[in-house]
Amino acid sequence: MRQNVNQIEYLATQFRQDHMMGPFDPINCKRLILSLNIFTLYRPISENFSGMCLRNEDYRFMLINSNHQRGRQHFTIAHEIYHLFIQKDFTPHICNPGFPDQSDPIETTANIFAACLLMPKDSVFSQIPEKEKLEKSVTLPTILKLEQLFSVSHSAMLIRLLELDCITKIQKENFSRLPIKKKTIEYGYDPTLYEPGNAGLVLGDFGARTKELFDAGKISESHYLELMHAIGLDPTQNTNE
């Protein structure tokens, strides 16, 4: 499995290079979605549904559960990016990317890729004080800083630190029991990473393409409004701006 993880880490590193992201740069997922031209909808969905994606030669689509914590949403986005850009023989499916999922090798690979893409090994190591690395005793303040820096959930960061041999299984279990939002506020960080959000958000150029078709007379006004309403937008609404 270690060799496979190394191969997936290489794919994540190569993806960063191919898309002009440095090896130490935290990823802004919304900017990445826009740069990759993935039409993305955030919608409130049931708890066991993290996201889904579709693709063909010219089109990529992603649906993200806005009921999940923002940090978990980011992991779902990175997970779906594996399916959209890396996976061969793609087939549409619903994802609930708990990490790791040993029951499905493709989902396991997508989860590992997401962890490597969002939390590169060298970048994580660079943010941990040397004493904590040597003693394998990463502290809660360091963990909270890492989560905020890489914009990931508490559970995702703990799993990554365990994988990188920075904490033990017992430490992971102890940290996982903490009231993370309360601790985040106590240490002076913004807790919104651990809260749901983005309900109704639309990213991508679907609306722009639809408007171009309407302006060029290729679709009727009713068809234009129908398509925009389908993504939760109403061009006729007066915003008074």
N, C-alpha and C positions, 0 to 999 in steps of 0.2 A: 504493500500500500504506500510506503514511503516514496518509492520511485514514481508511483502514479501522482502523488501529491506534488512532487517536484516538477513533474511535467505540467500539471495544472497551474502551479505557480509561474512557470515559464509562460504559459498562455496568457495569464493575467498581466504579467510584466510586458509582454509583447503587445497586448491590447492597449495598455497605457501608452507605450511608445508610438504605436500606430495612430493614436488619437491625441497626440501632443500633450500628454500628461506626464509630468516628471515622476520618478520613482518614490519621491517623498511627499508629493502633493496630496492633501486630502481632497476627496472628490465631492463636488457639488452635483448631486444627482439630477436636479432639475436642469441645470445647464448642460449636463451630459446628455440628457434626453433630447434637448433641443438641438445640440450639435450633431447627434446621431440621427435626427429627423425621425424619431419614433412618436407616432401619434399616441398620446397617453391620456387615459381618463382615470381620475381618482373618484371612486364611488364607495359609499357605505355598503358593505357586504357582510355575510355571516362570518363568524370568528374563524372557522376552519377553511376559509378561502383567502389565501394571501394575494394571489394574482393570477393572471393568465397572459398569454401572448399569441400573436398570429404573425405570419410572415409569408411573403412570396418574393419574387425577384425584385419587385418595385416598391413594396409596401411593408411596413412594420408597425404593429399595434401592440399596446400594453394596457392592461387594466390592473389597477392597484387598489387594495382595500384601505379606504381612508379611516375605517374604524380601528385599524391597528396603530400602534405607536409609530411616530415618525421615524424613529430609529429602525424599527422593523420594516417599515416601508422601504427604506433605503436598501436594506439587505434584499428585499424582494425584487427591487429594481435591478440590482446587480445580478441576482439569480436569473431573472428573465433575460438580461443581456447575454448571458451565456447561451440560452436557448436561441436567441435571435441572431447572434453573430458568430458563435463558435460551434455549436452542436451541428453535427451532420445528420442527415435523414430526419429533419425536423418534422414533428407532427404536433398539431394543436392539442393542448391539454391544460388542465387547471393545476396550479401549484400551491402547495402549502409548505413552504420551505423551512421546516424544522431542521436543525443542524445537529448531528448528521442524520441522514435517513438511509440506513443500510438496506432497506427493502427495495430500493430502486437505484441502480448504479448511475443512471443518468441524472437523477435528482441529487444524489450524493456528490457527483462531479460538479453540478451547477452550484451547490452550496459551498463546496471548497473554492471554486472559482470566485464566487461572490466574496468570501472571506479574504482571499488573497488580493482581489481587486480593491476592496475598500480599505483593508488593513494590511498593507504590504509589510512583510517581515522586517526588513531593514528600517522602515519608517517607524514601526512600532518600537523596535529596539532603541532607536535614537531618542525616543521620548521617555524612556525608563531610566531613572537614576542608576548609576553603575552599581552602587551598593545593593540595591534591590534586585538587580539582575544576578549578581554574584551569589546572593543568599537565597535566591528564588523566593523572595518575600515581597512581591509587589503590593504596595499599600493601597488602601481605598482612595486617598487623594489622587494618586497616580492613575488608578483605574478610571475615576471620574473624569480626569483630564483627558485621557485617551478616548473615552466615549464621546466627549464633547468635540474633540479635535477631529475624529474620524466620522462623527455623526452616525453612530451605530447604537443599537440597543445594549443594555447591560448584559443580557445573556449572550449576545453575539461576541462582545468583547471578552467575556470570561472564557468562552469556548476557544477563542483565538489565542488567548494567553496560555491556556492549558495546552493547546496544540504546539505552541512555541516553547513549551517547558519553562514558562515564567512563573506559573503557580502550580500547586498540586491539586489533585482531585478534591481533597478535603477542604483546601482553601476556596476552591471554586464553589463548593456546596455552601460553605459559610457565607461567602460574598453574595451568593444567589438568594439567600434568605433575607437580606437587608431590605428595608423599605426604601427603595432606590430614589424615588422622587423626594422624599423627606431628606435623605442624605445629600442629594444634589443641592437642595436649597440651603442646607446647613453649611455646605462648603462654597456657597456663593455662585453656583451655576444656574443657568436658565433651565427649568424643568420641562420645557415644551418638547424636548427630544423624546421624552417618555410619555407623551400624550398623543391621542389621536389628532388628526388634522388633515387639511387639504381637500375636504369633501367638496365635490363639484368642480375641482380644478381640471382644466383642459390644457395640455401641452402639445405642441406640434403645429404644423402648417395646414391642417385640414380646413380650418375656417378660411385661411387666406386663399387656398386653392378653390374652395367653393365660391368665394366672392369673385375671384377672377373669372370663373365659368359664368357666373351671373352677369358680370359687367360686360363680358364678351358676347352675351346673348345666347349662350349655349345651353343654359337651363332657365326655366321660368322663375319668376319671383316666388311662386308658391313652393316650387321644388327647392329653391335656395333656402327659404324659411324652414321648410321641413327638415332639411339636412342640418341646419344650424340648431334647431330645436332638439334634434336627436342627440346632440352633444351638450345640451343644457344651456344653450345661448339663444338670446332673443335680440336680433339686430334692430327690431322696431322699438325696443325699450328706450325711453328717454332718461338718460343719466344726468341731465342738467349740468353737463360739464362742457 
